[in-house]
Amino acid sequence: MTGTARAAQTLDMKGMLCPTPLIRARNMIEIMEPGESIEVLATDPAAIRDFKAYAKSAGHELLDWSETRGLIRILLKKGAA
C-alpha cells in the first residue's frame, strides 16, 4: 500500500523484533483518542503481518503500509472505543 496519510505520532522500532513493536504500539494506542493515527517504523519482516492481524482483532484500521529496502512503515488508526 502507499498513500499520503499522516500520523500524529511516530514510533521508531527499527532493529526490534516482534512482539516488541506491536506491544509498544498497543501501549501508545491505548492513550490515544479514537481516530488518531500512529506511524510505526520497523525492520522485522513479520511486522506487517502482525499489525494487520492486530488491527483486525482490536477494531483499528491499517491505513497504509510500505516496505522499502528493509524499512517497514505502518500507519494505524485507532478505532472507536
Number of C-alpha atoms within 10 A of each C-alpha: 8 10 10 7 11 16 16 10 14 16 16 16 19 15 12 13 15 16 12 12 24 18 11 14 19 17 11 13 19 11 8 16 13 14 13 15 24 22 22 24 23 25 22 18 14 13 22 19 9 14 23 16 12 16 18 11 9 12 13 21 18 20 20 17 19 15 16 8 6 12 15 20 22 24 22 26 24 21 16 9 10
